[in-house]
Amino acid sequence: MKTLEELRKEIDQIDEELHNLLVRRIEIGQEVAKAKKLNSGFNLRPGREAQILKRLVLRNTPPLSATSIYRIWREILSANLNQQTPIKSAAYLPERYYYTIAKDYSGSSSKISEFASSREVLDQVTNGLAHIGMVPGFWDGTDGEWWSDFAESSRKSGVKVVSIVPMIKSEGVTRSLAIIAKQKPEETGDDTSLFAIKGEVDKNFGCVIKLGPHCLWKLVLVDGYEEILQVPEGVEYICLGNFANLIPNS
């Protein structure tokens, strides 16, 4: 049986190996950034991040919790991205709980600029003053009229929902943030698509979220990565984005 001192030395050695690997990961990330510039690729890769997180969470076994894996790698992914391009984040966080979600997503490497409304966040992203925006999720019921306005704005500006966070299912979590960006969302292989529709549809059409009596638009959630929606004649629709489905926490 190893002595306490021997076990501590082994832990120190593992810590150094982990640190060396993290440094190498950052170096590879910088090489990726150069390749992106040559190939005119996206700097933001929410789909790629979702695939990484899902793979690691699903391969995890106790005693390390899936939530710990998620939070550790979210910090790593954020640090890596900020080495490529310092990310500017604009956020509307009406409750402290939303701030916790935002920090978990963006990590300690990113600065979050807070604004007094979702509309101000949208303006920041639309005008290129922020790379991403974070606003309360559409099923939180905080501002249905804003999501109706977002539908109109998305069609004109190209701002889309590219992710919903937190991405891991956690007991008792009832709040979420929608991540919006002025880019096309990525397909991950396990996605949900978000549409706004104007008009009446059959009750079996899909998951329909009504935004309130004064809103002309309703939101529709569709399984899979879709950009085109089959709607009845006379019904108008806009694709508002696509995002990876929640990762099971088991």
Number of C-alpha atoms within 10 A of each C-alpha: 5 7 8 9 9 11 12 12 12 12 12 12 12 12 12 12 12 12 12 11 12 14 13 12 15 19 15 13 19 18 12 15 20 13 12 14 11 9 9 9 12 13 16 19 13 20 21 13 17 23 16 15 22 21 12 14 21 14 8 14 11 7 6 9 13 25 14 11 15 23 17 14 18 21 19 18 22 20 19 22 22 20 16 19 13 15 20 19 23 27 27 24 21 16 10 9 13 20 18 11 18 24 16 18 23 21 21 13 18 18 14 22 13 17 15 11 15 22 15 16 24 29 15 20 22 22 11 13 14 21 21 26 29 31 25 23 18 19 17 12 15 14 17 22 16 16 23 21 14 21 22 14 17 19 14 10 15 16 24 25 25 27 25 23 22 20 21 21 16 15 7 6 10 9 17 21 26 21 24 25 25 21 17 15 24 21 21 19 12 16 20 20 25 25 22 24 22 15 15 13 14 8 8 7 12 13 13 17 16 16 21 14 9 9 15 15 27 21 26 20 16 18 14 18 20 16 13 11 15 8 15 11 9 9 12 14 21 19 22 27 26 29 28 28 22 18 21 13 16 13
